[in-house]
Amino acid sequence: MKRFLIIAGVAVAVLIILAGVVRFVMNKQEKSLSPEEQISYHQDNLQIQVFYNRPSRKGRVIFGDLVPFGKVWRTGANEATTFETNVDLSFEGKTLKKGKYSLWTIPGEETWTIIFNSEVGQWGIGTDGEANRDPTRDVLSLSVHAVQSDREFEQFTISFEKVGEEVEMVLIWDTTLVAVPFSY
């Protein structure tokens, strides 16, 4: 009986280890399809860091289909996108205090809602298939216009551009471009 218990215990341990390895490999494969990207923007005393995963179009219709209009999107793939600033920023007269935030969006055909949330580190989609965001932790939201381009962008990209006295965070994917202006 003792021998049976030892063999059963070893078998259970092996199964647990195998399950962990399979989960790790599957997670690694999913992430490789949407590679990680960390971008930095520095201007004067301003330092911004954004960490996100970059999904590719692969012939799919993105906005209004893969990423539905009117629903919260994790703004990338895999983990929720993070946005970190070392100084307070002003978006349309609203202040985003220095700190680290998760970045969410609600795409629309003509306008997008941009949301900064105080919770960070979570996977972008919950077990129910919806965005893994606690709306009670939203600290700032604003509405911006979306522009349609004749050019198609294969991979989701976030960048920053200095425009006059302001800076724009630019979100580009498929044929959609969204610029989010702010000052500091």
Residue pairs with C-beta under 8 A, 6 or more apart in sequence:
30 78
31 53
31 78
33 55
33 56
33 77
34 53
34 54
34 55
34 56
34 76
34 77
34 78
35 53
35 54
36 51
36 52
36 53
36 54
36 78
37 51
37 52
37 53
37 54
37 158
38 49
38 50
38 51
39 49
39 50
39 158
39 159
39 160
40 47
40 48
40 49
40 50
41 47
41 48
41 160
41 167
42 48
43 162
43 167
44 184
45 86
45 87
46 85
46 86
46 87
46 167
46 184
47 85
47 86
47 87
48 83
48 84
48 85
48 86
48 160
49 82
49 83
49 84
50 81
50 82
50 83
50 84
50 103
50 158
50 169
51 79
51 81
51 82
52 75
52 76
52 81
52 82
52 103
52 156
52 158
53 76
53 77
53 78
53 79
53 81
54 76
54 77
54 155
54 156
54 157
55 76
55 77
55 155
55 156
55 173
56 154
56 155
56 156
57 152
57 153
57 154
57 155
57 173
57 174
60 66
61 174
62 173
62 174
62 176
63 69
63 107
63 109
63 173
63 174
63 176
64 107
64 109
67 73
67 107
68 107
69 107
69 108
69 109
70 106
70 107
70 108
71 106
71 107
71 130
71 131
72 104
72 105
72 106
72 115
72 130
72 131
72 133
73 104
73 105
73 106
73 107
73 131
74 80
74 81
74 104
74 124
74 125
74 131
74 132
74 133
75 81
75 103
75 104
75 105
75 158
75 171
76 124
76 156
76 158
77 124
77 156
78 123
78 124
79 121
79 122
79 123
79 124
80 102
80 103
80 104
80 117
80 120
80 121
80 122
80 123
80 124
80 132
80 133
81 102
81 103
81 104
81 124
81 158
82 100
82 101
82 102
82 103
82 120
83 100
83 101
83 102
83 103
83 116
84 99
84 100
84 101
85 96
85 98
85 99
85 184
86 98
87 98
87 184
88 95
88 96
88 97
88 98
88 184
89 95
89 96
89 182
89 183
89 184
90 96
90 182
90 183
90 184
91 114
91 140
91 142
91 180
91 181
91 182
92 142
94 140
94 142
95 140
96 116
96 139
96 140
96 182
97 139
99 118
100 120
101 116
101 117
101 118
101 120
101 139
102 116
102 117
102 118
102 119
102 120
102 122
102 133
103 114
103 115
103 116
103 117
104 114
104 115
104 116
104 117
104 131
104 133
105 112
105 113
105 114
105 115
105 171
105 178
106 112
106 113
106 115
107 146
107 176
108 146
109 146
110 145
110 146
111 143
111 144
111 145
111 146
112 143
112 144
112 145
112 146
112 171
112 178
113 141
113 142
113 143
114 141
114 142
114 143
114 144
114 178
114 180
115 133
115 138
115 140
115 141
116 138
116 139
116 140
116 141
117 133
117 134
117 135
117 137
117 138
117 139
118 137
118 138
118 139
119 133
119 134
119 137
122 132
122 133
123 132
124 131
124 132
125 131
125 132
126 132
142 180
144 178
144 179
144 180
144 181
145 178
146 176
146 177
146 178
147 176
147 177
147 178
147 179
148 175
148 176
148 177
149 175
149 176
149 177
150 175
151 175
152 174
152 175
153 172
153 173
153 174
153 175
155 173
156 171
156 172
156 173
157 170
157 171
157 172
157 173
158 169
158 170
158 171
158 172
159 169
159 170
159 172
160 167
160 168
160 169
160 170
161 167
161 168
161 170
161 179
163 181
165 183
166 181
166 182
166 183
167 181
167 182
167 183
167 184
168 179
168 180
168 181
168 182
169 179
169 180
169 182
170 177
170 178
170 179
170 180
171 177
171 178
171 179
171 180
172 178
